[in-house]
Every structure is written in structure tokens, then in C-alpha cells.
Amino acid sequence: MSSARRVLVDGSIIANRNLIKLKRVPEVLVFVLISPIMFVLLFAYVFGGAIDPGGEVSYREFLIGGIFAQTVVFGATFTGAGLAEDMQKGIIDRFRSLPMSRSAVLVGRTASDIAYNLLSIIIMSLTGLIIGWRIHNSLLEALGAFVLLLVFAYAFSWIMAYVGLLVPSVEVINNASFIVIMPLTFISNAFVPIETFPTPLQYFADWNPVSAVTQATRELFGNTDPSVPISDAWSMQNPVAYTLIWVAIILAVFVPLSIRQFQRTSR
């Protein structure tokens, strides 16, 4: 069996093991999924009245693209926490004693979290439809938005996989990921228009990949108003291409970094 095929076969076994674990402890998944729903309700009904995205688009339609982006980014912490927990409990050591590819653990972990992110997106879509969000573009464009979110989430999960291998416990990764994720999600166009930020923060938000994936999903869902000007930054004018560039960069950097860190902890 070739190395690549062995990684895929072993990785699928690990992914199946992670999904079975979620099935047996559904409470973990339920409480994790409640969080984005609370964000939707909080921003839509508490802060939404004070925020005007401009044009004919309602704030609730403006909001959902940002909530999607925030949900998949926060969902990546599930990958890091899962790895940290497995290492803390010695399950990774058990995997190391088996005749399987070393990188299969990481491939399986990140692959299984695609299912988690897909479930999150479905729940968020249903929540959005209930509060008034609508898709105005074609079905193909909407599917493109969902695929882009999943691809971005998959890439981001490799960042958290690397962090999960660096920290000694689940508690540490929860705090460490918070420091990285909060600035990315809140200094972006996820919840408010970038134009409301101070100038230095506008530059950061314009080139923030979370802003790009948010803008891309809004455009693909048809939740933008052409009469409302957006930033002239290339990233905001070409959000799909910019998001895919970030996906390629993250995978190129963090896949080898994560595998190397996993091999180091194996010694």
C-alpha cells in the first residue's frame, strides 16, 4: 500500500472514531452548537437595532455571513481541544503503538471536524432563516458559499491542530485559542461595517481573512447592496480569491508544522 493511500485509510479510521465519540457524548456537541445560536440572537435582537449596514440589506442578512465565519473559526478550536485531550489521556500514545501512519491521527482529526462544521452551518442556516435571513442568489452560488466556508474551516483547523499539539491540556488551548480568535473575528466586518473602525483597525480588518470569507459569503448569498461602497482594498474587492489564497498559505505552513510537531511529541 502506498504511503498516501495508507494515510487516507488510517485517517478515515481515526475520523470514524472521532465521529463515534461525538455520537456517544452528544452533550458536548449540543453545548458547542448553542454558542453560535446565542450570538445570532444576541446581535440580531440586542445590538442589531443600533447597527446600520447601509443600503437595502437588513442587519440580520448582513449579520449571518459574519456569524458563519465566526462559527467555523471558533469551531476550529474543537480540533485543537480534541488533540490536547487525546494527548492528555494517553490515547495518542496508544495510537503510536499501532502499525499506522503517524500523520493519520492529524488527517483523521481535521477530516472528522468537517462533519462538525457542516452540522454547525446547517444549524446556523436554519437559525438565520427563522430570524429573517434569505438567499437572493442562485443555488449554485449559495452552494459555493457553503463550500468556501468548509474549505476555510478545514484550513483553520490545522492551525488549531498545531496549537493543540503545543499545549499541555484542554484548559490551556481554550485560553490560547481565545487570544488568537477574538481579534480575528471582532476586528473584521463580521458584525459591523469596517468603515466604523478607527483608521489603523480598518487596515487590519481589510486584510483580515475573516473579513474576506465574510464578504465572500455575503456576496455569494446575495446579502450585499451594490449601492453601498466597500473598501478599495484588493482583499475586499476579490474576497473569494483572497480567501482561497489564505487557505493555500495556511495549509502549506501548518500541515507540515503540525506533522513535525506530532512526530516530535512521539519521541
Secondary structure, 3 states (H helix, E strand, C coil): CCHHHHHHHHHHHHHHHHHHHHHHCHHHHHHHHHHHHHHHHHHHHHHHHHCCCCCCCCHHHHHHHHHHHHHHHHHCHHHHHHHHHHHHHCHHHHHHCCCCCCCHHHHHHHHHHHHHHHHHHHHHHHHHHHHCCCCCCCHHHHHHHHHHHHHHHHHHHHHHHHHHHHCCCHHHHHHHHHHHHHHHHHCCCCCCCHHHCCHHHHHHHHHCHHHHHHHHHHHHHCCCCCCCCCCCCHHHHCHHHHHHHHHHHHHHHHHHHHHHHHHHHHC
